[in-house]
Amino acid sequence: MSKSAELARLIQSRAGDEPPRLGLILGSGLGHLADQVQGVAIPYSDLPGFPQTGVSGHNPRLVIGDLEGVRVAVFGGRAHYYEHGNPAEMRLPLEILRDLGCDSLLLTNAAGSLRDDIRPGGLMMLNDHIAFAGTNPLIGEPTDARFVPMTAAHDAGLRAGLSAAAQAEGVDLPEGVYCWFSGPSFETPAEIRAARILGADAVGMSTVPEVILARFLGLRVAAVSVITNMGAGMADEQISHDQTKAVAPLGAAKLETVLRRYLRDL
C-alpha cells in the first residue's frame, strides 16, 4: 500500500469514509477559514511524513467536515518551495486528497498585484500562470505521466462556478495570470517590470507547483489570490510578511462569501 493510501485510511478512521467533494488549500493569513468547517481537525504532526510548514499565518492542520452542507477537506497551510527547496513538497497531501476520493481542488494564496485595477484587499482568480521560478514538481518522476498538458490547467468549469457565485454575492472576482517566484525574498522592482512585460497580473511564492501536481494526479483545479500589496515599485509601501498577514483577512472575508455561495450552489 502506498504512503498516501495508508494516510488516507488513517484520516478516514478519524473523519469517516465519505469522500470530500472539494479540497481547499489555504494561503498565508487565510487559515482561519478552516474554523468555519464543522468536522474533524487533524494536526499535520499526526500524519507521519506529512510536510510541515513553519510559515507564520498558516494553521497546519487538515479539517474534514461540512461547510454549507458540502463535505470538504481543508488544508490549513502549505509547505512552500522556499522552505524546503523541493517543488514537489505538496505531492503527498494531494495524493492523499485523491485517495480520499476527492476530484476537485481550490487553491488560495496571498499575492501582489501588478494591475492598478486590482488593489490590496481584493481578489483575483487565476486563468493561467507563469512558472517564473524555473523549476517543476515533476522533475524526477520516472513515468510518461510526467508530460502533463497545461493548456487548460485552471479548470473552466470550476472557474465559471466561482465567477457565478461572486457575481451573485456582489464580489469583484477578476481573472488574471499569476507569476510564481520562488521566494522567500520579495521581488525587485525590475522583476516586477519583467513579469508585467511577460503578461502577469499578480505575483506570489506558491500555488503553481500544486496546480501542476493536481493535474498530474487527475484533479480538477482552480485558484484564487487574495491581493495583499502592489508589486515592488508600484506603490509607496514597504512590502513585508507582516503586511501580508494584516491585509489578507480583508480579502479572505470576500473569499469566504464567494466560497460559501459556490458550495450552496453545488
MITOR-63352 format. One line per 8 residues: number of its first residue (from 1); their letters; for each residue x, y, z of N, C-alpha, C, O. Coordinates in steps of 0.05 Angstrom, whole numbers, plus 5000, padded with zeros to 4 digits. Layout:
BEGIN
NUM) A) X/Y/Z/X/Y/Z/X/Y/Z/X/Y/Z  ...
END
This chain:
BEGIN
1) MSKSAELA) 5017/4976/5000/5000/5000/5000/5018/5025/5000/5037/5026/5014  5010/5045/4984/5026/5069/4982/5024/5085/5008/5005/5082/5024  5043/5103/5012/5042/5121/5035/5017/5138/5036/5005/5141/5057  5009/5148/5013/4985/5165/5012/4960/5149/5019/4942/5159/5032  4959/5123/5010/4936/5107/5016/4935/5100/5045/4913/5099/5057  4958/5095/5058/4959/5090/5086/4948/5114/5102/4933/5111/5121  4957/5138/5095/4949/5162/5109/4920/5168/5104/4906/5178/5121  4910/5162/5080/4882/5166/5074/4865/5148/5092/4844/5156/5102
9) RLIQSRAG) 4874/5123/5096/4859/5105/5114/4859/5115/5143/4839/5114/5157  4882/5126/5151/4884/5137/5178/4865/5160/5182/4851/5163/5202  4864/5178/5162/4846/5201/5162/4817/5192/5163/4801/5202/5178  4810/5172/5146/4783/5162/5146/4775/5149/5172/4751/5150/5180  4794/5137/5186/4788/5125/5212/4779/5146/5232/4765/5140/5252  4787/5171/5228/4781/5192/5247/4758/5210/5236/4744/5222/5252  4756/5212/5210/4737/5232/5198/4714/5219/5183/4696/5233/5174  4715/5192/5179/4694/5179/5164/4702/5174/5135/4722/5186/5125
17) DEPPRLGL) 4688/5156/5122/4695/5147/5095/4683/5164/5072/4692/5161/5049  4664/5181/5078/4651/5197/5056/4672/5214/5042/4686/5229/5055  4674/5212/5015/4694/5228/5001/4687/5258/5002/4664/5265/5000  4707/5275/5006/4702/5304/5003/4696/5311/4974/4706/5299/4955  4678/5330/4971/4672/5340/4944/4692/5361/4934/4695/5365/4910  4705/5374/4953/4723/5396/4946/4746/5396/4966/4742/5395/4991  4771/5398/4956/4794/5403/4973/4801/5432/4972/4797/5445/4951  4812/5443/4993/4818/5471/4995/4845/5474/5009/4848/5465/5032
25) ILGSGLGH) 4864/5488/4996/4890/5494/5009/4890/5524/5015/4886/5540/4996  4895/5531/5040/4894/5559/5048/4921/5571/5049/4940/5559/5059  4923/5596/5039/4948/5610/5038/4952/5627/5063/4937/5626/5082  4974/5643/5062/4981/5660/5085/4959/5678/5094/4947/5692/5078  4953/5678/5120/4932/5695/5131/4904/5685/5127/4885/5698/5135  4901/5662/5115/4874/5652/5108/4866/5627/5125/4845/5616/5121  4884/5619/5143/4879/5594/5158/4854/5593/5174/4843/5572/5180  4844/5617/5182/4820/5618/5199/4795/5607/5184/4776/5600/5197
33) LADQVQGV) 4796/5605/5157/4773/5595/5143/4768/5566/5151/4745/5556/5149  4789/5551/5159/4785/5524/5167/4767/5522/5192/4754/5502/5196  4766/5544/5208/4750/5544/5232/4720/5543/5225/4704/5537/5243  4713/5550/5201/4685/5551/5193/4674/5523/5186/4650/5520/5182  4691/5503/5184/4683/5476/5176/4674/5461/5201/4688/5461/5221  4651/5448/5200/4641/5431/5221/4651/5403/5217/4640/5388/5200  4672/5395/5232/4682/5368/5226/4705/5361/5245/4706/5370/5268  4724/5346/5234/4746/5335/5250/4772/5349/5240/4777/5350/5217
41) AIPYSDLP) 4787/5359/5260/4813/5372/5254/4835/5354/5261/4836/5344/5284  4854/5349/5243/4876/5331/5247/4902/5347/5243/4908/5356/5221  4918/5352/5264/4943/5366/5261/4962/5352/5241/4962/5327/5240  4976/5367/5225/4995/5355/5207/5015/5336/5221/5024/5316/5210  5021/5344/5246/5040/5328/5261/5030/5300/5268/5046/5282/5275  5004/5295/5265/4992/5269/5270/4994/5251/5245/4987/5228/5246  5003/5262/5222/5004/5248/5197/5033/5243/5190/5046/5261/5179  5043/5219/5195/5072/5213/5190/5080/5219/5161/5067/5210/5142
49) GFPQTGVS) 5102/5234/5159/5112/5240/5132/5099/5264/5119/5108/5273/5098  5079/5276/5133/5065/5299/5121/5083/5323/5122/5095/5328/5143  5085/5338/5100/5104/5361/5100/5095/5383/5120/5072/5390/5121  5114/5392/5136/5108/5412/5156/5113/5440/5145/5131/5443/5128  5099/5459/5155/5103/5487/5147/5109/5503/5172/5096/5501/5192  5130/5520/5169/5137/5538/5191/5131/5567/5186/5142/5584/5199  5112/5572/5167/5106/5599/5159/5085/5610/5178/5063/5599/5181  5091/5633/5191/5071/5646/5208/5047/5655/5190/5050/5664/5168
57) GHNPRLVI) 5023/5653/5202/4999/5659/5187/4986/5634/5175/4964/5636/5163  4999/5611/5178/4987/5585/5170/4979/5570/5195/4990/5574/5216  4959/5553/5192/4949/5537/5214/4951/5508/5205/4932/5497/5193  4973/5494/5211/4979/5468/5200/4962/5445/5210/4970/5431/5228  4939/5442/5198/4921/5420/5205/4903/5415/5181/4898/5433/5165  4893/5391/5180/4874/5382/5159/4846/5381/5173/4843/5366/5193  4827/5395/5162/4800/5394/5173/4781/5382/5152/4780/5391/5130  4767/5361/5160/4748/5348/5142/4721/5349/5155/4717/5341/5178
65) GDLEGVRV) 4701/5360/5140/4674/5362/5150/4657/5377/5131/4662/5379/5107  4636/5389/5142/4615/5402/5125/4618/5433/5126/4623/5445/5147  4615/5445/5103/4613/5474/5100/4591/5479/5081/4592/5471/5057  4570/5493/5090/4546/5498/5074/4534/5472/5063/4524/5471/5041  4536/5451/5079/4523/5426/5072/4539/5409/5053/4530/5388/5043  4564/5417/5047/4581/5402/5028/4605/5392/5043/4618/5407/5059  4613/5367/5039/4636/5356/5052/4661/5366/5038/4665/5364/5014  4679/5378/5054/4704/5390/5044/4728/5379/5060/4725/5370/5082
73) AVFGGRAH) 4751/5381/5048/4777/5376/5062/4794/5401/5060/4801/5409/5038  4799/5413/5082/4813/5439/5083/4841/5436/5095/4843/5427/5118  4861/5443/5080/4888/5443/5089/4894/5471/5099/4893/5490/5084  4901/5474/5125/4904/5500/5137/4931/5513/5132/4938/5532/5146  4946/5503/5113/4971/5514/5106/4985/5496/5086/4977/5473/5082  5006/5506/5074/5021/5491/5054/5051/5492/5060/5060/5511/5073  5065/5472/5051/5094/5474/5051/5103/5488/5025/5093/5481/5004  5121/5507/5027/5130/5522/5004/5157/5513/4994/5172/5501/5008
81) YYEHGNPA) 5161/5518/4968/5187/5512/4956/5210/5526/4972/5231/5514/4976  5205/5551/4980/5226/5565/4993/5233/5555/5022/5253/5562/5033  5216/5538/5033/5221/5526/5059/5240/5502/5057/5256/5497/5074  5236/5486/5035/5249/5460/5034/5267/5457/5009/5283/5438/5007  5264/5475/4989/5279/5471/4964/5268/5449/4947/5282/5440/4928  5244/5439/4952/5232/5418/4937/5205/5426/4927/5186/5430/4942  5202/5431/4900/5177/5440/4890/5155/5419/4892/5131/5425/4889  5162/5393/4897/5142/5372/4900/5135/5367/4929/5123/5346/4935
89) EMRLPLEI) 5140/5385/4947/5135/5381/4975/5106/5375/4981/5100/5361/5000  5088/5386/4965/5059/5382/4970/5047/5358/4954/5023/5355/4952  5065/5342/4943/5054/5319/4928/5039/5299/4946/5017/5290/4938  5050/5293/4969/5037/5273/4987/5009/5283/4995/4990/5268/4994  5006/5308/5005/4979/5317/5012/4959/5315/4989/4936/5308/4993  4968/5321/4965/4950/5320/4942/4944/5291/4934/4922/5284/4926  4963/5273/4937/4958/5245/4933/4938/5234/4954/4920/5218/4947  4940/5244/4979/4921/5236/4999/4893/5246/4992/4874/5231/4994
97) LRDLGCDS) 4891/5271/4982/4865/5282/4974/4853/5264/4953/4829/5258/4954  4869/5256/4933/4859/5238/4912/4850/5212/4924/4829/5201/4917  4866/5201/4942/4859/5175/4954/4835/5176/4972/4822/5155/4978  4828/5200/4982/4804/5203/4997/4779/5204/4979/4756/5204/4989  4783/5205/4953/4761/5204/4934/4753/5231/4924/4732/5234/4911  4769/5252/4930/4763/5279/4921/4773/5283/4893/4795/5273/4886  4759/5298/4876/4768/5302/4849/4771/5332/4842/4779/5338/4819  4766/5350/4860/4767/5379/4855/4783/5393/4877/4780/5386/4900
105) LLLTNAAG) 4799/5413/4869/4816/5427/4888/4815/5457/4883/4817/5466/4860  4811/5472/4904/4813/5501/4903/4837/5510/4919/4839/5504/4943  4855/5524/4906/4879/5534/4919/4875/5564/4924/4863/5578/4908  4885/5573/4947/4885/5602/4953/4913/5611/4960/4929/5594/4969  4919/5636/4956/4945/5647/4963/4942/5676/4968/4923/5689/4961  4963/5687/4981/4966/5716/4983/4985/5725/4961/5006/5712/4957  4979/5746/4947/4994/5754/4924/4997/5784/4922/4981/5799/4934  5016/5793/4906/5019/5821/4900/5008/5827/4872/5011/5812/4854
113) SLRDDIRP) 4993/5849/4870/4980/5856/4845/4999/5871/4827/5016/5887/4836  4997/5866/4801/5012/5881/4781/4993/5898/4764/5001/5910/4744  4968/5900/4772/4948/5915/4758/4936/5937/4776/4929/5932/4799  4934/5961/4765/4923/5983/4780/4894/5980/4788/4884/5992/4806  4880/5963/4772/4851/5959/4778/4846/5936/4797/4823/5930/4803  4867/5923/4806/4864/5902/4827/4881/5910/4851/4905/5909/4850  4867/5919/4872/4881/5932/4894/4882/5913/4919/4868/5894/4920  4900/5920/4938/4901/5905/4963/4873/5903/4976/4858/5922/4977
121) GGLMMLND) 4868/5879/4986/4841/5873/4997/4822/5860/4977/4801/5851/4985  4830/5860/4952/4813/5848/4931/4821/5819/4925/4839/5808/4938  4808/5808/4905/4813/5780/4897/4820/5779/4867/4813/5797/4852  4834/5759/4859/4839/5753/4831/4838/5723/4827/4852/5708/4841  4821/5713/4808/4821/5685/4802/4840/5679/4779/4841/5694/4759  4856/5658/4782/4876/5652/4762/4863/5638/4738/4847/5620/4741  4870/5649/4714/4862/5634/4690/4886/5623/4675/4883/5609/4656  4910/5629/4685/4934/5617/4675/4957/5625/4694/4953/5640/4713
129) HIAFAGTN) 4980/5614/4689/5003/5620/4706/5029/5619/4691/5031/5607/4669  5050/5631/4703/5077/5630/4692/5095/5619/4714/5096/5630/4736  5110/5598/4708/5128/5586/4727/5155/5600/4726/5175/5588/4717  5156/5625/4735/5180/5641/4733/5202/5630/4751/5226/5636/4746  5195/5615/4771/5216/5604/4789/5235/5585/4775/5257/5580/4785  5226/5574/4752/5245/5558/4736/5249/5530/4744/5268/5517/4736  5231/5519/4761/5233/5490/4768/5205/5478/4766/5186/5492/4759  5204/5452/4771/5179/5438/4766/5176/5415/4786/5196/5401/4790
137) PLIGEPTD) 5153/5410/4798/5150/5389/4817/5151/5361/4806/5152/5341/4821  5150/5358/4779/5150/5332/4767/5178/5324/4758/5182/5302/4746  5198/5340/4763/5226/5332/4757/5233/5307/4773/5230/5307/4798  5242/5286/4760/5248/5261/4773/5226/5240/4772/5231/5217/4777  5202/5248/4764/5180/5229/4760/5188/5210/4737/5194/5220/4715  5189/5184/4742/5200/5166/4721/5181/5158/4699/5190/5148/4678  5155/5162/4702/5136/5153/4682/5129/5174/4662/5135/5198/4666  5118/5166/4639/5109/5185/4619/5086/5203/4628/5079/5222/4614
145) ARFVPMTA) 5075/5196/4651/5054/5214/4662/5064/5242/4669/5049/5260/4673  5091/5244/4670/5103/5270/4677/5098/5291/4655/5100/5315/4660  5092/5282/4631/5087/5301/4609/5058/5311/4610/5042/5303/4593  5053/5328/4629/5025/5337/4635/5018/5360/4617/5033/5380/4618  4997/5359/4601/4988/5383/4586/4978/5404/4605/4963/5398/4623  4985/5429/4600/4978/5451/4618/4962/5472/4603/4958/5495/4613  4952/5466/4579/4938/5486/4564/4913/5496/4578/4907/5520/4578  4899/5479/4592/4875/5486/4607/4877/5477/4635/4860/5464/4646
153) AHDAGLRA) 4900/5484/4648/4906/5474/4675/4885/5484/4695/4878/5470/4714  4876/5509/4692/4857/5521/4710/4829/5516/4700/4820/5528/4680  4815/5498/4713/4790/5486/4703/4769/5507/4696/4761/5522/4714  4759/5506/4672/4739/5526/4663/4713/5523/4678/4699/5542/4684  4705/5498/4685/4680/5493/4699/4681/5504/4727/4662/5517/4736  4703/5498/4741/4705/5509/4769/4706/5539/4768/4694/5552/4785  4721/5551/4749/4722/5580/4748/4695/5592/4742/4688/5613/4753  4680/5579/4725/4653/5590/4719/4635/5590/4743/4620/5609/4748
161) GLSAAAQA) 4637/5568/4759/4621/5566/4783/4629/5587/4804/4611/5599/4817  4655/5592/4807/4664/5613/4826/4657/5641/4816/4649/5658/4832  4658/5645/4790/4651/5671/4779/4621/5677/4784/4614/5699/4791  4605/5656/4779/4576/5660/4784/4570/5665/4813/4553/5682/4819  4584/5651/4831/4580/5656/4859/4588/5684/4867/4574/5697/4883  4610/5693/4857/4619/5721/4863/4600/5741/4852/4593/5761/4866  4590/5737/4828/4571/5756/4817/4545/5757/4834/4534/5778/4838  4536/5734/4842/4512/5732/4858/4515/5747/4885/4495/5757/4896
169) EGVDLPEG) 4539/5747/4895/4544/5760/4921/4555/5788/4919/4560/5801/4939  4557/5798/4895/4567/5825/4890/4596/5829/4897/4604/5851/4905  4612/5808/4894/4641/5809/4899/4656/5810/4873/4652/5793/4855  4674/5829/4869/4690/5830/4845/4710/5807/4845/4725/5803/4865  4711/5792/4823/4729/5770/4820/4741/5770/4792/4734/5753/4776  4758/5789/4787/4771/5790/4760/4790/5766/4757/4799/5754/4776  4795/5759/4732/4813/5737/4726/4840/5748/4716/4841/5770/4705  4861/5732/4720/4887/5741/4710/4908/5719/4712/4902/5697/4720
177) VYCWFSGP) 4932/5726/4704/4955/5708/4703/4972/5712/4728/4979/5735/4734  4979/5690/4741/4995/5690/4765/5023/5682/4758/5027/5662/4744  5043/5697/4768/5071/5690/4762/5084/5680/4788/5084/5694/4808  5095/5656/4787/5107/5644/4810/5137/5650/4812/5152/5642/4795  5144/5664/4834/5172/5668/4841/5178/5650/4865/5160/5643/4880  5203/5641/4867/5210/5621/4887/5208/5632/4916/5200/5618/4934  5214/5659/4920/5216/5669/4947/5240/5657/4961/5255/5642/4948  5244/5662/4987/5227/5677/5005/5230/5707/5003/5213/5722/5014
185) SFETPAEI) 5252/5717/4990/5254/5746/4987/5232/5756/4968/5224/5741/4950  5223/5780/4973/5203/5792/4955/5217/5800/4928/5241/5802/4927  5200/5805/4908/5210/5811/4882/5222/5840/4881/5214/5857/4897  5241/5844/4864/5253/5871/4860/5234/5886/4840/5219/5874/4826  5236/5913/4840/5221/5928/4820/5227/5920/4792/5209/5919/4775  5252/5913/4786/5259/5904/4759/5245/5877/4752/5236/5874/4730  5244/5859/4772/5230/5834/4767/5200/5838/4763/5188/5825/4747  5189/5857/4777/5161/5864/4773/5156/5875/4745/5137/5868/4732
193) RAARILGA) 5174/5892/4736/5171/5903/4709/5173/5880/4688/5158/5880/4669  5191/5862/4693/5194/5839/4675/5169/5822/4674/5160/5814/4653  5158/5816/4698/5134/5800/4700/5110/5813/4685/5095/5800/4672  5108/5840/4688/5087/5854/4674/5090/5852/4643/5071/5848/4629  5115/5854/4634/5120/5851/4605/5113/5823/4596/5103/5820/4573  5117/5803/4613/5110/5775/4605/5080/5770/4606/5072/5749/4596  5065/5788/4617/5036/5785/4617/5024/5777/4644/5001/5768/4645  5040/5779/4665/5029/5771/4692/5012/5793/4703/5017/5817/4698
201) DAVGMSTV) 4992/5785/4719/4974/5804/4733/4978/5804/4763/4970/5822/4777  4992/5783/4773/4997/5781/4802/5022/5763/4805/5029/5748/4788  5035/5767/4828/5059/5751/4834/5057/5739/4862/5044/5750/4880  5069/5715/4865/5069/5702/4891/5089/5680/4892/5103/5675/4873  5089/5666/4916/5110/5646/4921/5099/5618/4925/5112/5602/4938  5076/5612/4913/5064/5586/4917/5046/5579/4894/5047/5591/4873  5029/5559/4898/5006/5552/4881/5013/5538/4855/5001/5517/4848  5032/5549/4839/5038/5537/4813/5047/5508/4816/5038/5491/4801
209) PEVILARF) 5065/5501/4835/5072/5473/4838/5048/5455/4844/5046/5433/4834  5030/5465/4860/5006/5449/4867/4987/5446/4843/4974/5425/4840  4985/5467/4826/4969/5464/4802/4980/5442/4784/4966/5425/4774  5007/5442/4781/5019/5422/4764/5015/5394/4776/5008/5375/4761  5019/5391/4802/5015/5365/4815/4986/5356/4814/4981/5333/4809  4968/5375/4817/4939/5368/4816/4932/5357/4788/4918/5337/4786  4941/5370/4767/4935/5360/4741/4949/5333/4736/4937/5315/4723  4973/5329/4746/4987/5304/4744/4970/5281/4757/4970/5259/4747
217) LGLRVAAV) 4957/5288/4779/4942/5268/4794/4913/5266/4785/4898/5250/4796  4905/5281/4765/4879/5279/4754/4858/5296/4768/4834/5291/4764  4866/5314/4785/4848/5332/4799/4841/5356/4782/4858/5368/4769  4816/5364/4783/4808/5390/4772/4817/5411/4791/4816/5407/4816  4826/5434/4781/4837/5454/4799/4830/5482/4791/4829/5488/4767  4825/5499/4811/4821/5528/4807/4837/5541/4830/4843/5529/4850  4843/5567/4826/4859/5581/4846/4850/5610/4847/4843/5622/4827  4850/5621/4872/4843/5649/4876/4864/5662/4894/4873/5651/4914
225) SVITNMGA) 4874/5685/4885/4893/5701/4900/4878/5722/4916/4860/5735/4907  4887/5725/4941/4879/5748/4958/4901/5768/4955/4924/5763/4962  4895/5792/4945/4915/5812/4940/4921/5827/4965/4904/5839/4978  4947/5826/4973/4955/5839/4998/4973/5863/4994/4977/5879/5013  4983/5868/4970/5000/5890/4965/5002/5895/4935/4995/5877/4919  5013/5917/4927/5021/5922/4899/5049/5913/4896/5065/5912/4915  5056/5905/4871/5083/5896/4866/5104/5917/4872/5098/5941/4872  5128/5908/4878/5150/5926/4885/5154/5948/4865/5155/5943/4841
233) GMADEQIS) 5155/5972/4874/5159/5995/4857/5133/6007/4846/5134/6027/4832  5110/5994/4851/5085/6004/4840/5070/6022/4860/5051/6035/4853  5079/6023/4885/5066/6039/4905/5086/6046/4927/5106/6033/4930  5080/6067/4942/5097/6076/4964/5090/6061/4989/5078/6072/5008  5097/6035/4989/5091/6018/5012/5115/6000/5017/5129/5992/4998  5119/5993/5042/5141/5974/5049/5129/5946/5050/5114/5939/5068  5136/5929/5030/5125/5903/5028/5138/5885/5050/5162/5885/5053  5121/5870/5064/5132/5852/5085/5112/5830/5090/5089/5831/5081
241) HDQTKAVA) 5121/5809/5104/5103/5787/5111/5082/5796/5131/5059/5786/5131  5090/5814/5149/5071/5825/5168/5048/5839/5154/5025/5837/5161  5055/5854/5132/5034/5867/5116/5015/5846/5104/4991/5849/5103  5028/5824/5094/5012/5803/5082/4991/5792/5101/4968/5790/5095  5001/5787/5126/4983/5776/5146/4961/5796/5155/4939/5788/5162  4968/5822/5154/4949/5842/5163/4927/5847/5142/4904/5851/5150  4935/5846/5117/4915/5853/5096/4900/5829/5086/4877/5831/5078  4911/5805/5089/4898/5781/5078/4870/5777/5089/4852/5769/5074
249) PLGAAKLE) 4864/5782/5115/4837/5778/5124/4816/5794/5110/4792/5786/5108  4823/5818/5099/4804/5834/5084/4794/5819/5059/4770/5818/5054  4813/5808/5044/4805/5792/5021/4793/5765/5028/4776/5755/5014  4803/5754/5051/4793/5728/5059/4763/5729/5065/4749/5710/5060  4754/5751/5076/4725/5754/5082/4709/5752/5056/4688/5740/5055  4719/5765/5035/4706/5764/5009/4707/5736/4998/4687/5726/4987  4730/5724/5000/4734/5696/4990/4715/5677/5004/4703/5659/4991  4712/5680/5030/4693/5663/5045/4665/5666/5035/4650/5647/5032
257) TVLRRYLR) 4657/5691/5030/4630/5696/5019/4626/5682/4993/4605/5669/4988  4646/5684/4975/4644/5671/4949/4643/5640/4952/4628/5627/4939  4661/5630/4969/4663/5601/4973/4637/5590/4984/4627/5569/4974  4626/5603/5004/4600/5593/5015/4578/5593/4994/4563/5574/4992  4577/5614/4978/4556/5614/4957/4561/5593/4936/4543/5579/4927  4587/5589/4929/4593/5568/4910/4585/5540/4920/4574/5524/4905  4590/5535/4945/4583/5509/4957/4552/5506/4958/4542/5484/4953  4538/5527/4965/4509/5525/4966/4497/5519/4939/4476/5506/4937
265) DL) 4511/5529/4918/4500/5525/4891/4508/5499/4879/4498/5492/4857  4525/5483/4892/4532/5457/4881/4508/5438/4879/4511/5416/4870
END
